[in-house]
């Protein structure tokens, strides 16, 4: 998780477990290509551990094996 994502999760009282659960229970609801880098960002909507709605914006690293969590927010 980026520092920004961690701060946003804290602001919405979301834990790392909530973020993980949102990714595991969620689905990709949108994507956007970065014009400068050509990398794709994905919007995943899922559920926190308490069942509330959470959105996660993430992208894959160059190796396509590491997922970077860019931001997180409660919906």
Buried (B, 14 or more C-beta within 10 A) or exposed (E): BBEEBBEBBEEBEBEEEBBBBBBEBBEEEEEEEEEEEEBEBBBBBBBBBEEBEBBBBBBBEEEEEEBBBBBBBBE
